[in-house]
Amino acid sequence: MKTKANFFQLLLILIGSAIVFNSCKPKGPADVAMGDAASKVYVAPGKYDEFYNFVSGGFNGQMSVYGIPSGRLFRIIPAFSVNPESGYGFSEETKPMLNTSHGFVPWDDLHHPALSTTKGEHDGRWVFGNANNTPRVARISLKTFRTEEIIELPNSGGNHSSPFITENTEYVVAGTRFSVPMGNKDVPISSYKENFKGSISFIKVDPQTGRLSIAFQLRTPGFNYDLSRAGKGPSHGWFFFSCYNTEQAYTLLEVNASQKDKDFIMAVNWKKAEEYLAQGKGKKEKTRYAHNVYDEKTHSATSTIEEEVTILDVLELPDIVYFIPCPKSPHGCDVDPSGEYIVGSGKLAAVMPVFSFSKIQAAIANKDYESDFSGIPVLKYESALHGEVKKPGLGPLHTEFDEKGNAYTSFFVSSEIVKWNVKTLEVLDRVPTYYSIGHLSVPGGPTAKPHGKYVIAYNKITKDRYLPTGPELTQSAQLYDISGDKMRLLLDFPTTGEPHYAEAIPASLVQPNSVKFYKIEENQHPYAAKGEGQARVERKGNQVHVYMTAIRSHLTPDNIEGVKVGDEVYFHVTNLEQDWDVPHGFAIRGATNAEILIMPGETQTLKYKPEATGVIPFYCTDFCSALHQEMSGYLRVSPAGSNTPLKFSTGVIESPSPGAGR
Amino acid sequence: MKNLTPLSRLLIALSTLLMVAAYFVPLWQILMWAPQYPEGLEMKIWINNITGDVKIISALNHYIGMRHIEVSMFPEFQYMIYIVGALIGVGLVTSFINRRSMVVIYTVLIVACGIGALVDFYMWGYDYGHNLDPTAPIVVPGMSYQPPLIGTKQLLNFTAFSGPDIGGWIFMAAGLLAVGTLGYEFYLSRKKS
């Protein structure tokens, strides 16, 4: 009896200690949003979100638009990638948008959105985006949510430190990630130190039209330019770029570019560069780059190949560029709202340096240099330093700011957001992200006037956070409440493409300007039919131009005969509607391109080459009305050389046979 | 011939001046809502024009065979400016020549014009709502689409409202002033006799 009791006692102790032991094991990332999180992100049906979130699509080459706090996806704006859904890159009008010096490029990698600013604050006019692979910058209108302009960047390879903008959107900069030989020269890769150069393009933005032009390019030493931010307030007139691979490695960079204790933050005095430019110190060089502009009145893009760029060589022109040592391959290089502090995030570093603009100025004035790099002064680290954030986390990447003097830094390796005070450099709070956060975004976070309230994490890995979809999983963002002392996770939301970076802007700055439709009387498209009376078909050699109109619920003309095999048929479809949210679509059987979507008042063109005879149906693809299914027509294709007369009609019953027509 | 009190003359002058507003603000409005048009569509009737979402309303109405609304459909727009002008003229004469009988004439005219306008509008609405294209895509047997004269009416998926706009209300105020003045003068004459 007694042994039995002892045995039970032993068993109980065993079970008890097992429970205690297990509860001591580290917890998995099972933490869920707490308390009233659901009500904080709930936007009731028919109500609007407080912020627009412009999220880059990374490798999908597009820009997506989400609502915050709900995380709902509203729209995907095609920028650098074709979009068969709308016809972007397929319609005759939009094909020139994707033209480059290499010809038509249907894809790119869009990493960073940048919202235009006035006096350092968001103004809701445009959002810019960069093409990483074939270097370009796009400007998207926040009235139409369409890409209006794309400019290519010569002498660049990997347009990564882009598109960051100056306080009043004077310039959009585009720094090359990969240094390359200038002028596409054929040289040995091993001649990197000798032949490879960096290029920082300053793209001027017309304050009224937004039109882009490359004002000048800084020719800089050959290494990698990663990210950048403009100065603001007192530091307006300066730009800061993070640089890595100052080792100038050209192979196995993960080892060879990680050797030095410190790389650089490059401080650029662009006002000085402007002075040199005005003095005619720039050198004009022959080159080739495409400049593509979409005209809202002709509803068409034009592509121009520019052949000259002005170079300012920072090795020859002193006082434009200074280097500030920054630990271990800096990635993020972020300027606080006051413009005084510059945060360098060495992605392999144990501390995070915060530099002071006034100290940098003093160091330059006192020539407080520790050395030079190819003749460019390198400031003393301590002379430029405001202080270091100690033990912040592992793998710091990017920093944004709130309106209360706090900074929020993402840590890729330790997968967390760390909140710290910009002045005292004291770490205040940390929250995990799921998983491996890259960029983060606070509404207005990179501007002089942050709106705070939320920080959004854009993660690189989702693993077990959503229902699995095979080896390729959804990408995601996470929304955190930062209104209190502690950050609180509110919401996970999946995203399209790779949500690389994003900016959030109060809806009130964008919503009232949103265009509802294009005015038909302002349509200057050369092939527009601004009324059914103008609808017609014209033949010019083997080109057949169909001036077609679309209005609920018919296409005019909807019977077309006299087209022959070998012809090129251009369907120029004008949407005659003058009402909100009544697009029409157009598709024809066997077209080897895509459909087109035509907004009210707009004209778009689909090219079609019939390869065989027959009667080919076409129809409206956008469910427009109760009689949408009736919105269709036929194209008769006759053999090449036949003499079927060209004719077209709508609503004409020629020879009523039993059961046909009325 | 009885003279008017200074107050009555002032009231008639005021009534007359109010009617000048008819040239500058819409007189009548038709508002429509549907599930697809939560923001509503509006049509404003002026003394010689129609404004608002007329094209959109016409485009929608073609499904049920209603005609496109055009300014030329309304011969009234040609002469309404003169009728109101004449009314204003009579009003000014009334307050000027100072005869009680003129108040009677002015009041009868203004009330008659109001009633006449409503009758005319009803007749147009009847024709517009009943005289449908027989080949229209949507023909609902027995259904007609006459807009309400005043008030709200459900027409298929649309809720239609019809009622006075600013000008209409001002016109009514002008009429009420005339009727009130007449009543006041009547009261005075009975008190004296």
Interface residues (C-beta under 8 A of the other chain):
Chain A: I551 R552 S553 E577 Q578 D579 A626 L627 E630 R662
Chain B: D53 K55 I56 A59 Y63 T135 P137 I138
